[in-house]
Amino acid sequence: MADLGKTLNELFELNEDEKFYKDYFEVSASSSQLKKFLDKVDLDDAIRRHLIIPELLPDIISYEMNDDEYFKDNDQNVFISKHNRYTPPFLHKHDFFEIIFVFTGHCSQTISTTRKDFTEGDLIFIAPGVYHTMEVFDDNSIVFNILLRKSTFSQMFIPLMKGNNLLNEFFSEGLYHSQQIDYVIFHSGGEHLIDSQKEMLNVYHEHLFHDAFSDQVLVGMLTQLSAKMMRHYRNTVESSYRDKNEHQPENFKVMHYMQSHLEDVTLQDIADHFGFSLSYCSRLIKSTTGQSFNDWKRLLRIQKAERLLVNTQKSVADISEILGYENPETFIRAFKKELHITPAKYRSREITPKTNS
């Protein structure tokens, strides 16, 4: 138990990369402060640490990942890491299954075209070939990323699929990149939450202090954890379907470009950047999001405004400027029209309960 206690303490301490990302996050709302921060970055050190800095090192970001990047040994089947808090979110996909466990606190993800907010105890299965992001922007949220080879995933979960058509479709079709289901979620914030957290901590501890037998032990531990989650929380399962024929690469390049240039992006900018016609670009956004370019841009702005209101101390006027609104009054009207509450009241409502808890 002493070793587990030490592991738990170390999880909450900001490591060196997290300290860098936190500083980066805190200055990102101000263009002048961000420039000063980036000017001081040691590029050689950043490359050595494989830091995600889109403004300086766009080529270092892996948007498409394969087994070789994480499973370097032929006999390795499992890779587990704590997600570095404050890491800039970026769209990526990989050739293996990922299980995400929200150990404490909360996080947000965009999975395919759906943005989801998760809280402690949530277990999220993401299929191969599905673009997604991860956002963890506070000190007290711990999120684990569990990566599994497809062959290992099949070995672990085929016995658990009996009698559950949803899981059967997700697990089996995900093995062939033809899945209609991008993700499956179990919400375990109930009476068994503490047990799930203890089991996950044991899994992570085994991963850290591994020996020749740990990989096989981890497969067994993760199978047990997942089976218990399915037993206790099968009634909370949530999933999403997508069209097998959607044009993912073009869709997500466009989505990523919009997110990166949200303050001033126009439909013409996107068309020029990717060499699309305006009509094709418009249809692509409509088929992906179900909304027009202007409506989707407005929604992305409001979502970013929500994050800035909750996770930073920036004033409403500063947030309005960051998001590219003409003036704070225009921003306030747009925010209130979408969420039926002013930005100031939204911030008070979202932050005050957390402070008092």
N, C-alpha and C positions, 0 to 999 in steps of 0.2 A: 504493500500500500504506500510505503514511503516513496518508492520510485514513481508510482502513479501520481502521487501528490506533486512530486517535482516536475513531472511531465506536464501536469495541469497548470502549474505556475508558469512554466516556460511558454505554454501556449498563449497566455495573455500578455506576456512581455513583447513589446514591439521589437522585432529583429531589425538588423541594419537596413535591409531593403524596405521594410515597412516604415521605418523612420524617414527614409528618403521619399517614399511615395506620399507619406502624410504631409511633409513639407511641400512637395510638388502639388498636392491636392489643395492645400490651403492658399497657395499663391495663384492658382490657376484662374481664379475669378477676376484677377486684375492683370491686364495685358502688360502694364509696366513692371509689376512685381514678377510676373512670370518670365519676362525677358531677362531681368536681373538674375533670377534663379537659374535659368537655362545657361546664361553666360558663364556661370561658375561651375557647371557640371564638368567633371573630368571624364571625357569621352572614352578614354582607354579603360578606366575603371568601370564605367557604365557597360561597356561591351563585355568586359570580363564577367560582370555580375549578371549579364543578360537582362538589364533593366528595360522596362517598357517605357520609352519616351518618344511618342509619335512625332513630336516636333523635330527631334534631333536624330533619332535612329529608326526611321520607318521600316527599313529593310530587316531589322532584327526581329520584328514581330512575325510569329508563325501563324498565318491565317488558316493553314491546312496542315494538320499534324498526323504523323503515322506512328506505327509501333516502334520503329527504330529510335525515336526521340525519347521514349520513356521506358521501353523494355529492352535494355541493352544486352542482357544475357538471354540466351535461348530458353533457359529454364525459369525465367522471371515472368510471372503472370499478372502480378498486382503491383500498382504504383499508387502510393498514398501521399498526399501533401496537405498541409494547412494552406488555404488560400491566403496569400499576402494581402492584408488589409490595405485599402487606399490605392490598390493597383488600378491604373486607368483601364476602363472597360474597352475591350476590342472584340469584334466579331471573329469567331474562329470555328472550325469544325475539326473532327478527327476520325480516324479509321477504327476506333475502338469504342466500347461502351464507357460511359461515365456515370458514376453514382455520386450525388452530392448530398452531404448530410449537414444540416444546419445545427451545429452543436449548441451554440448559445446565440442570443440576439436575433438578428434578421439580415437578410440580403435581398437584392433584386436581380432578376435575370431577364434578358430578352432571349426567348427560345423560338427559333424560326421567326415568325412575325409577331409573337405574343409576348407582352411584357408581364412578368409575374413577380409578386412580392412574397417572400417566404419568411417563416419565423421558426424559432428553435423547435427541433424535433422533426422538421420536414425532411423527407427522404425523396430525392428526385432522381429518376433514371432518365438519361438522355441517350438517344440512339445514335449510332454512327452516322456521319454525313449530315448532321443537323447543325446549322450555324447557331451560335449562342454567345452571350456575354455573361459576365459576372460583376456585380457591384457590391462591395463591402466597404462602407465609409464611416466606420466608427471603431473605437478602441475595444469595445466589449463584445463584438460579434466574432464568433469563431466558426468558420465553415471549412469542412473537409472535402477535398476532391479525391475520389477513388476511381482509378482507371483500371480497366480490365480488358485483356485480350478478348476478341470475339469467341475464340475457342474455349477459353476459360469461362466466359459468361454463359455459354451454352451448357457447359458441364455443370455449372452451379444452379442454373435456373430452370432447366427443362423439367426436373422433378417437381418444381413448385408450380408449374403452369397448369397442372391437371384441374379441369373443372372451371377454369377461368379464361373465357374466350378473349377478353381484353388483353390480359397479360400474355396469352399465347400468341396473339397477333403481334404485339409489340416486340416480344423477345425473338420470335422466329423470323419475322420479316426484317427486323433490324440486322440480322446476320447477313442479309443479302443487299442491304442499302435500298430496298424497295419499300421501306416502311411507310405506312400512312400515318402512323402514330409517332410523333416526334418525342414525346415525353410521357412518363407516368409518374404521378406524385402520390406519396402516402403522407397524410398529415397526422403526426403522432404526438401532438401537444396535449395528451391526455394523461391518464393515471400511470401509464407505463413509461412516461418520458424519462424519468430519472434512470430507470433500468436501461433504456436505449442509450442514454448518454454514457453510462458506465461501460456498456459493451463497446461503444465506439472508442472510448478512451483506451480500453484494453487493446483494441485493434491497432490504434495508432502507436501505442507503446510497443507492441510486437513489431510493427514496421520499423520503428526507430532502432530498436535493439535486436536486429535480426541476426539469424545464423543460417546454416545450411538448410534448416527445416522450416524457416519462417514463412516462405512463400506458400507452402502447402498448408501450414497452420492458418495463414491469413485467409486462404480460400474457404476453409472450414468455418472460421469465425465470421466472415462476411455472409456466408450462406445462412448461418444461424441467425445473425442479426436481421437479415432481410426476411427470413421465414417468420420470425417473431413479429416483425412489422406488418407483414401481410396477414398474419393471424389476428393481430389485435386491431389493425386499422384498415382492413379490406373495405370497410364501408365508407372510408374517407377518400378512396382512390379517385384521382382526377387525371384526365388525359386530354390530348388534342390530336385532331386529325389534320392532315394536309393532302393536297392534291399531288399524286405521284408525278404528274407531268409539269409541275411548276419549274420555272427557269431559275433555279437557286443562285448560280454564280452571278448572273446579271442583277437579280433581285437584291442580293445582299451587298453587292458593291454599291448599288444606288442607295440602299438604306444607310450604309456606313458613311457614304459621302455626305448625305443629308445631315446625319448626326454630327459630323465633323465640321460642317459649315452652316450650322443652324441659324446663326445670327443674321446671315445675309444671303443664303442660298436661294436661287430662283430655278424655275423649271428649265429655263434657257441655259443656266450654268451647268446643270446636270447633263442636258442633251449635248452641249459643247464638250464637256469633259469626257464623256463616254462615246462620242460620235454617233449618238442616236438622233433620230428626228424628234421634234417636239411631240408629235402625235404618238409615236411609239413609246417615248419616255412617259407620257401621261398615262397610256394604257398599262404599262408595266407597273407603275405605282398603284393604279386603281386595282389591278388584278391581285397584287400582293397584299395590299392593306384594306381593300374595300372602300377606300376613300380617295378623294381628289388630292392633288399635290398640296393645295392650299390648306385643306382640312387636316391632312396628315402632318404638315409642317406645324400647324397650330397646336395639334395634339402633342407633338414632340417637344415643342417649346413649353407647354404647360407641364409636361412630365419633368422636364429639366428644372423648371421653376420650383416644382414641389421638392425636388432633391436639394436645391440650393437653399430653400427656405428652412428645411429641417436640418441640413448637415453643415450649414455655414452661418456666420453672423452677418453676412452681407445685407445691406439695406434693400428695401424694395426698389429704390431708385437704381442702385447698383445692379441688381438682378435684371431689372428692365433693360439696362444698357447692355449687359452681357448677352441677353437674348435677342438684341437687335430691334427692340421696340422704339418707336419714334420718341416716346416720352413715358414717364411712369403711369400717367393717367390711362393711356392706351393699354398698357400692360395690365393694370388693375381691372379694367373693363373686360378684357379678354379672359383673364383668370376667373373673374366672378361669373362670367357667362358660361364657362365650362364647368366650374365646380360649385357654383352657387354660394361662394364665400369669398371674402377678400383675402389677399395674400397675408396680411397681418393677422387676421383671425385664424387663417389656416395654420400659420406658424405657431400661434399660441395654443391652438387645439392639439397639434401634433407633438409639441415639445413639452408642454406642461405636465401631462400624465407621466412621461418618462422621468422628469425631474423629481416628481413627488413619490415615485415608486421606490 
